[in-house]
């Protein structure tokens, strides 16, 4: 079902690229956006699959599709193709952020933000944060909590080419236990089987791409199981918060497919949790985890982190009054500190148990702007957690496309797939921070 919806969105895209203006005034495009045949030539290519890099590579793109991959000297560039040099650069797949919140733009006071800006989510804030993601090299993203009337409209506007942004997979509102009034815009109460069924079916009818449960420790196993049974019957995955042992235990008992975040209230996952994880996987179930550790384990000093928050790209597309409001809130912001040793140990426990890790950022939250979140997450994976750089890229490109069931369309730089490509100055396998400022971003063959 997810793949069919993606193909439907793709058909809308292919039609609209010829019949409606693709680019808004906010989009910075280099080159001729109407040019459909071009070659990226000369740089190193990392295809996202985990295969060894290809030097002096050529990528031929026609009508947004990759039609050939080869090397200088062995692959001929047809005379009707324009050539874009990538010498000294690295070509790689567009990134996937598996956990974003387009409704947030880095402000530190969530109740205040909702009370003052909810009516601007659809027309002002979400188009801006979607643009920020795309400019940062994120060509696909999962939004895991937003008002349905906003996020599903934004998803459609991106798919139909009305606004620029990453291909969006949306959960809609989080399915949760009772919550504060200010959270009503992006959460729905599922306490009780009847509530769980009603709210889950409502999201299925809105064609949610994934479902998200939060606060599972306040829910019953039956509540969670109701959500997962309905979702799985529709071919949808269910993810849940995993900040506490109780959330994880109830989520596993309720058959969720994935967890978000790494809690640090304890120094390690207890044996009870690890036994449940092991049993879940041994039963033939795949278990995914998006730890979102970049926001917890900032690489560098607090001063460096705060300086990053001044980057104008963090506010791209937002009106000045909102920019000023965010900057005022950030003046008193101090990055949260978490023990790297605890997080590393818990990640090791998950890996040893056979859990599959995905790259996601919780982008948009306090001090975690969309323009910065993804490269900081990947730097943290490599420099703080000690992850292999190629594996980190795989977990941010090919693997997410497999999880979302669209790996035959996107995720790697392979013949027949959509040309979601970023070009960076330098080698991310040696220094992941080169992802901070992509020199070129192509989504479906259109350069931004």
C-alpha positions, -999 to +999 in steps of 0.1 A: +000+000+000+028+024+009+044+017-025+012+023-044+007+057-027+042+066-035+038+057-072+006+078-073+024+108-059+052+102-084+027+103-113+015+136-100+050+148-098+059+138-134+028+154-147+033+186-127+069+191-137+058+198-172+025+216-165+029+237-133+057+259-121+079+237-099+098+264-081+086+291-056+103+324-052+120+310-020+139+283-039+174+289-050+181+269-082+213+268-101+212+259-138+182+253-161+154+235-142+138+227-176+169+207-187+160+170-184+192+153-196+224+158-177+255+141-164+271+145-130+307+136-139+341+133-123+336+129-086+335+100-062+302+081-060+288+065-029+257+047-040+242+042-005+241+004-007+273+000+014+294-009-017+329+006-021+330+041-035+334+046-073+360+071-083+358+093-114+321+084-116+294+094-140+257+096-132+234+100-163+200+114-155+171+117-179+136+131-169+145+127-132+155+090-135+191+076-133+197+059-166+234+049-163+262+047-137+298+044-148+332+059-149+351+084-170+368+065-198+343+036-198+309+053-199+303+077-228+282+108-221+258+113-249+261+145-269+227+157-259+235+156-222+247+187-203+277+180-181+279+192-145+314+187-130+316+170-096+354+169-096+367+168-060+333+162-047+313+132-035+280+122-051+256+102-028+219+096-024+196+122-009+193+117+028+164+103+047+155+119+081+133+092+098+120+115+125+111+151+119+084+175+131+077+201+105+054+220+128+084+230+149+112+254+139+136+253+169+116+274+194+122+263+230+086+268+245+062+242+230+030+254+248+038+290+237+045+278+201+012+260+198-008+287+213+006+314+190+014+297+158-009+267+152-029+287+127+003+294+107+015+258+105+000+250+071+006+282+051+038+295+067+058+273+090+056+239+075+064+251+039+095+268+054+107+238+074+101+215+044+123+238+024+150+239+051+151+201+050+155+199+013+182+226+012+201+205+038+201+175+015+172+156+030+151+145+001+129+121+020+115+125+056+091+110+080+070+134+101+060+117+133+036+141+149+015+170+135-021+182+131-037+161+104-052+190+086-017+205+082+006+176+076-014+157+051-020+189+031+017+197+031+024+161+020+001+165-010+014+200-019+050+186-020+039+155-040+019+177-065+048+201-068+031+231-053+059+237-028+095+224-025+103+199+001+114+163+007+092+134-002+071+133+029+058+102+048+034+114+075+020+098+106-004+126+115-012+131+152+005+108+177-018+082+193-014+088+230-027+087+266-043+118+281-021+149+275-020+186+283-044+210+264-016+225+244-007+191+229-042+185+215-032+197+181-008+169+174-020+141+197-051+119+199-063+101+230-065+063+225-071+052+261-096+024+257-101+000+228-130+020+213-109+052+212-079+033+198-100+018+170-117+051+161-085+072+160-065+046+142-091+041+115-094+079+111-056+080+103-059+050+079-087+069+060-064+099+057-038+076+042-012+079+069+022+064+059+031+052+094+015+054+128+031+068+160+023+060+196+036+081+225+033+077+262+026+039+260+033+034+297-001+051+303-018+028+279-029-008+281-014-036+259-049-039+244-048-003+233-015-007+216-024-040+201-056-025+186-035+001+168-009-024+155-035-049+144-053-023+123-021-008+110-005-041+100-037-052+082-032-021+060+005-027+055+016+001+078+044+002+104+038+014+140+065+032+158+065+043+195+085+063+220+112+042+237+124+066+263+114+044+293+116+007+300+078+007+305+072+022+271+094-004+255+078-033+274+043-023+265+052-015+229+068-049+224+038-067+240+016-047+217+037-057+186+051-023+175+077-023+148+100+004+158+110+027+187+122+063+189+148+078+212+172+064+238+163+071+274+190+076+300+172+073+333+191+040+337+226+031+327+215+001+306+185-017+294+175-043+321+174-080+314+136-079+313+137-055+284+165-072+265+147-106+269+116-091+253+136-076+225+154-109+219+121-129+219+105-104+195+133-108+170+136-146+175+099-149+166+108-136+131+099-099+137+121-071+124+127-045+151+138-010+141+151+018+164+156+055+156+177+067+185+178+104+177+210+108+197+224+139+179+201+161+200+214+144+232+251+142+223+261+173+206+296+171+191+316+201+202+313+226+230+281+243+241+295+276+226+299+259+192+264+245+194+250+279+202+269+295+174+253+271+149+219+283+160+227+317+144+230+302+109+205+320+086+196+287+069+179+277+102+153+304+094+149+300+057+114+308+044+101+321+078+088+357+082+109+380+103+085+382+132+087+344+137+125+345+132+128+371+159+106+351+183+127+320+178+160+339+183+147+355+215+137+320+229+171+306+219+190+333+239+183+313+271+187+279+255+215+256+267+221+222+250+211+193+271+239+171+283+237+133+284+263+107+292+278+094+260+289+063+277+253+054+287+240+060+252+268+040+236+262+011+259+225+010+252+231+012+215+255-017+218+229-037+236+204-031+208+229-040+181+240-072+199+203-082+201+198-077+164+179-044+163+182-024+131+192+012+137+179+041+115+190+077+113+165+103+125+169+136+143+137+148+161+143+178+139+125+210+147+127+206+185+145+231+208+179+239+195+176+213+168+167+232+136+160+213+104+189+228+086+214+214+111+198+183+126+207+157+100+244+163+095+248+167+133+231+134+138+254+116+114+285+133+128+274+121+163+269+086+150+305+085+137+324+107+161+307+100+194+291+066+190+320+052+169+297+040+141+313+031+107+308+060+083+296+038+054+271+021+077+259+054+089+253+066+053+235+033+046+213+038+076+204+073+062+198+063+026+192+028+014+179+013+046+151+038+052+138+033+017+136-005+025+118+001+057+092+023+040+088-002+011+101+021-017+136+008-022+129-001-058+122+036-065+147+055-043+174+051-017+204+042-038+221+057-068+211+029-091+198+027-127+160+030-129+156+049-096+146+085-091+176+109-091+176+120-055+212+131-053+234+153-032+269+165-040+292+175-011+327+191-012+349+164+004+346+129+015+320+120+042+338+087+049+367+107+062+348+137+076+310+134+080+307+171+087+311+178+049+273+171+049+268+204+067+265+224+034+257+204+003+268+221-029+241+205-050+208+190-041+187+172-067+152+158-059+137+137-087+163+152-110+155+189-103+183+209-088+178+232-059 
